[in-house]
C-alpha cells in the first residue's frame, strides 16, 4: 500500500494543493507517495529508503523537490497518464530501474543528482516537451537520458559519467536540443540519434568506448562547436542516410579509428575543425 498521498479520487471530487513535506519513509511495500489527479501538489524534503518510489498519475501536477530517495525497488519518480512533474534538486541513489520515468506526461527535471540505476537514469516516453537541465548522472545501468516516442527534449548543462550504454539517446521520431553537456566514459556512444532531428551545440564528449556522436536512420543533425576527445572509434559516425550539417568549429581529438565516418551520408560537413 501507499504510505502518503491520494489514490482513486471519487469522480468529480478532485484534490489540489496537497503538500507532503519533511517526512521519512522506510521500506514501504508500495510507493512512498502516490498523487492521483492532484493539482498543485508538492512533495518536498522527504527521505525515502526502499519502496517503489514516488508515483504521479491521472493528470497530477506536482513539484518534487529536495528529496532523498535511495534503494528504491523501481523508480525515483514515475509520472504517467497526462501528469506534469517538476523534479528539482533531488538526490536519487541505487534505483533498481529508473530514477526519473516520464510516461505520456511532461516534465521539467533540473539540478538533480542520480547515482547508480539498474536501467536508464532518465526515460522520457511520449513526453511532449521535456526540459532536462543541470543534472548530474553517474553509473546509469543503460543510457543516461533516453528520449523516445516523439519527445521533444531540451537537455542542457548536464554531466553524465560512466553510462553502461550511451550518454544521451534520442529515438522514435523524437527531437533533441542538446547544449553544453559533458559526457564522460560512456560504454558505447556519447550521443546517439536514431532518426528524428537534433541540434548539438557546445557539448563535450570524452572517452566514449565507440563514437562521440552516432547518427542513423535518416537522422538530421546540426552540430555546432562540439568537442569530442579520445573516442574508442570515431568522433562522428553517420550511417543509414543520416544527414550532418556542421557549423562553427567542431573538434575531434585523438580518435582511435577516424575523425569522421560517413556511410551513405548526406549533408554539408562545413568546418569540422578536426585535429589533435
Buried (B, 14 or more C-beta within 10 A) or exposed (E): EBBBBBBEEEEEEBBEEBEBEEBEBEEBEBBBBBBBBBBEBBBBBBBBBBBBBBBBBBBBBBBBBBBBBBEBBBBBBBBBBBBBBBBBBBBBBBBBBBBBBBBBBBBBBBBBBBBBBBBBBBBBBBBBEBBBBBBBBBBBBBBBBBBBBBBBBBBBBBBBBBBBBBBBBBBBEBBBBBBBBBBBBBBBBBBBBBBBBBBBBBBBBBBBBBBBBBBBEBBBBBBBBBBBBBBBBBBBBBBBBBBBBBBBBBBBBEBEEBBBBBEEBEBEBBEBBBEE
